[in-house]
């Protein structure tokens, strides 16, 4: 602090806010703030530190040398976390847990702290209001926040679906059209006749993987699922009710009873 007199320091309190040695303006930090003495900020390890002071960016390399991750957010702001703690690392952990191929990942960012995430993503998109450094690092640039640029990216990820469809039929149709392979619906009963869970699964690299949730399928019935699949114009189920019932197959786990309905020709 002797090198940057008057520097502001904030340490993260996960799930609550920040402890700070000086007040930050509303909007500068997410969450609540609690003013404490500077000495109290170094009493135990923390997940994240913010340093703000005139020209503090000049200390980026020196801080990097200590083994932490440092992200400059301007000449007077440094965001500091533990080694290898950044958006790219966190997202790749989620990707691996969900078994999503790297080439099917998409990231949208607008800040310097998004550079690692944009480099990681199979498709990287910068917001239109992002700094030039961020826009040059991305594969493409979308509109600004005011132009709902992120919405345009999200819409590009799913096929156009007939808006006259019911929510359930629309979700099933979207899941089937966006999957990389054949699709089945897997549903699980709750304690009664209603469904407690409904998901689309797809065949990928010779095995079935979860593709998308069907939120409108929760709390409905198997008869409603069949009707929605027919409304969406999908190949299955076909024929009268008796023949449609024959398409359902039992699946194990995830609830008292589970069933699977093919939506694509296998």
N, C-alpha and C positions, 0 to 999 in steps of 0.2 A: 504494500500500500504506500510505502515511502516513495516509490517510483511514480505513482499516479495519485497524488493527493486528491482526496475527495471522491475516489472511485466508489461506485456502488457495487455491492456484492449481494447475490441472492442464491440461496441453496434450496433445492426442491424438497418439499414434504409430500411424498407420493399420496395421491388421493385427496389432498387438502389444499395445498398451495405452496407458499414460499416463506422462509425466514430470511429477512433482509437487514442490512445495517443502515439502510436509508430507504425512503419511500420511492416507489416506482409509480409512474403515471398509470391511470386506468387503461387497460388494454395492452400495456407493455408485457405483463406477465399474466398467465391464466391462473385463476384461483385467488384465494385470499392471501393476505400478507400479514406478517407479524414482525414488528421491529424488535431487534435484539442487538446486543453488543457484538462488535466484530469478533471478539474472542470466542463468543458462543457459537460462531459459525464453523469453527474448526474442531469442535469437540468430538465428532464422530463421523464415520464415512457417510457420504450422500450419493444419490444417483445422478445429480446434475447440478452444475454451478453456472451462474451467469455473472460475468464481469463487465461493467460499463464504466468507461472513463475516457477522457480525451486522448486519442491516438493509441488506445490500448491494443489495437491490432498488431502493433509492432512486436508484441511479445508472443505472437502465435507460434513461431518456431521454437522458442525457448520452452513453452508449455508442451508442445508436441514432444520435445526431447525427454520429458518426464514420463511419457508413456500414455498420456491421456488423448482422447479424441477432441480436437478443437475445431469449432466451426465459426469463422468470422461472419457476423451478420451486419457488417458495416465497419467503418474505421474505429468506432467507439464501442463496439459490442462484441463480446466473445461468448460463445455457448460451449460449455465443457462437459464431457461425459467420460466414462471409463473407456479404456482401450476397446476398439471394435464394437462399441455401442453406437449404432446409428440405424437409420431407417432401412438401409439395404440389408443389414444383418438380421433385423427383426422380420422383415418381409420374407427373406429367404427361409427363415425358420418356419414361418407359416406355410410357405409354398411346399416345403418338404413334408410337413405334417399332413397337408392335404393332397400330397402326391400330384402336384401340378407341374407340367413340363415348363422349363425356363422360358421357352419360346412363346408360351401362352400367358406370360405375365405382362401387365400394363401398369405404368406409373404416371401420375400427373403431379407436377410440382411447380412452385413459383419462387422458391428461395434458394440461397446458397447452400443451406443445409439439405437440400434435395438433390444435390449433384451426385452423390454416391448412389442414391436410389434410382436416379435416371440412368446412370451407367449400368446398373444391375438389371433393369427391366428389359424384357424382350421387345417391348414397344414403349418408348419414352415420349412424353408430351409435356411441353412447357406451356404455362398459362401466358396469355398475351401481355400481361402486365409485368411479367418476370424480368429481372435484369438481363442484359444482353448475354452475360456469361452463362446464365441458365438456359436461355433460348438457344444459344449455339451448341450447348451440350446435348440437347434433346433431338430425337428423330423428327419431331414435328412440333408446331406451335398451334394452339387453339385460341379461342377468344379470351377476353379478360373476365374477371369476376362479374362485372356489370353486364357482360355479354353472355353470361352463363356458359363459359367455355368448357367447364368440366362436364356439364350436361351433354354437350355435343359429343364428347369422348365416350361417355356412358352409352349414349344412344347408338354409337357406332359398334358397340360390342354385342348388341343383340339384334336379331332380325326384325324387320317390320312385321307387326302382327295386326290382324284385323281388329280394329278398336270396337267393333260391334260385338265381339265375343264377351262372354261373362268373364269375371276375373279368374275363376278357376280354369276355364277353357283357355284363356289367354296365357296363363302361366304354364300350363301343360304344353301348349303349342310353342311357346318361346323356348322352353327347355328342350323339346324335341328338335326344333330347328337349329339350335345353337350347339348341340352336342357333336363331338367329332366322330361318333359311331352310333350303332343301334342303341335305342333307349328303352328302358323298362321303368314303370312306376313301382315303387315299393312303398307299401302302406302298413301301418301297425294300428291295431285296435287299442282303445283305452279300456276302461273297466266296463263300458257299455258298448252299444252298437256303433258309436261315433269313432272316427279315426283320430288317433293321438299324434300321428306323424305321417307325412307324405313327402317323398323325395323322388327325383329322377336320377337314375343310374345309367351309365353308358359303358359300352364295351371298348376298352382301350388297351392296346398292346396285349390282347389275349386275356384280359381279366376285367371284371366289373368294378368300376369306381364310382363314387358318389359325384354327381354332376351339378345338381341344383335342388334347393328346397322348393316345395310347392306350398307356400303359406296358406292359400285358400283351401287346401285339402285338409287342414287341421280342423277337427270338429265336424266334418261332413261325413258322408257315408260312402260305401263302395259303389252303390247305385249312382250317386252323384258324380263320382269319379268316372264311371263308364259313360254317363250322359255327357260330361264335359269333353271326354276324349272324342266322342262322336261329333259333338258340336264343333270341335276344332278340326274335323275332317281328317283325323289320323287313320292309318291303315287298320289299327286294332282299337277296340274290339269290333268285330263284324257280326252281322246276322242278328237273330233274335236273342232275347235275354238268356235263354238256356245255353245257346252256343257261346255267348260272351262269357258266361260264368265259367265255361270250360277253359277259357284262356288264362284264368288266374292260377298262379302256382304258389304254394306255401314257401315261405322263407323263414329262417331261424333267427332268433335274437331280436333285440331292440323293442321288446314289448310282449304282452300276453299272447298276441297272435299276429303274424305278419304274412302279407301276400304280395305277389308281384304280377303286374300286368304288362305284357309287351306292347310298346307303342310303335315299333318299327319292325319291318321284316328282318328276321334273324337269319 
